[in-house]
Amino acid sequence: MDLDQLLRHYFGAADPDTLSPDALEAVRERMAIDFGVARDPSRRFALWTLMDAFGFAPPPADAFAKEPELRAAADRYLDAAYRVERDGAPD
């Protein structure tokens, strides 16, 4: 999945900071619906990481309850994101 393409698709622009709170709520609803109906594992994971970046992704155990590989990948993603936040990006 291409991040810029996802941003334009859901936010209508490459810069989500330009949206109003109401528009952001609409985006949140659209993404949650799309995540719920997506069947392709890579698309589901891409949507989940984007939702996580904006602070509204469900926990991996809930999001990927029937997909242990995706749940493990999401847990690793969160671990890595936490380490980067705590320690800074690796050199």
C-alpha positions in Angstrom: 0.0 0.0 0.0 1.2 3.5 -0.8 1.0 5.9 2.1 0.3 8.9 0.0 -2.4 7.1 -1.9 -4.1 6.1 1.4 -3.9 9.6 2.7 -5.4 11.0 -0.5 -8.1 8.3 -0.5 -9.2 8.8 3.1 -8.3 12.4 3.8 -8.7 13.9 0.3 -5.3 15.5 0.6 -1.7 14.5 1.4 -1.9 16.6 4.6 -4.4 15.4 7.2 -3.6 18.4 9.4 -5.7 20.6 7.2 -9.0 18.8 8.0 -11.6 19.9 10.5 -12.5 17.8 13.5 -15.7 16.8 11.8 -13.9 15.7 8.7 -11.4 13.7 10.8 -14.3 11.9 12.5 -15.8 11.0 9.1 -12.4 9.7 8.0 -12.2 7.6 11.2 -15.6 6.1 10.5 -14.7 5.3 6.8 -11.4 3.7 7.8 -13.1 1.6 10.5 -15.7 0.4 8.1 -13.1 -0.4 5.4 -11.0 -2.2 7.9 -13.9 -4.3 9.0 -14.8 -5.4 5.5 -11.3 -5.8 4.1 -10.3 -9.4 3.4 -6.8 -8.9 2.0 -4.4 -9.3 4.9 -1.9 -6.7 3.6 -4.7 -4.2 3.1 -6.0 -4.9 6.6 -2.6 -4.4 8.1 -1.9 -1.2 6.1 -5.3 0.2 7.3 -4.6 -0.8 10.9 -1.1 0.9 10.9 -2.7 4.1 9.4 -5.4 4.0 12.1 -2.7 3.5 14.7 -0.8 6.5 13.4 -3.9 8.6 14.0 -4.6 7.1 17.4 -7.7 5.1 16.8 -6.6 1.5 15.9 -8.1 -1.3 18.0 -5.5 -3.3 20.0 -3.9 -6.1 17.9 -5.7 -8.8 19.9 -9.0 -7.3 18.9 -8.2 -6.2 15.4 -6.6 -9.5 14.4 -8.3 -12.0 16.7 -8.7 -14.6 14.0 -5.4 -13.8 12.3 -2.5 -14.8 14.6 0.2 -13.8 12.0 -1.2 -10.3 11.6 -1.7 -10.0 15.4 2.0 -10.9 15.9 3.1 -8.5 13.2 1.0 -5.7 14.8 2.5 -6.4 18.2 6.0 -6.2 16.7 5.1 -3.0 14.9 3.9 -1.5 18.2 7.0 -2.7 20.0 9.2 -1.1 17.3 7.2 2.2 17.4 7.5 2.3 21.2 11.3 1.8 21.0 11.6 4.5 18.4 9.5 6.9 20.5 11.5 6.0 23.6 15.0 5.8 22.2 14.8 7.8 19.0 15.3 6.5 15.5 18.3 4.1 14.9 21.3 5.6 13.2 
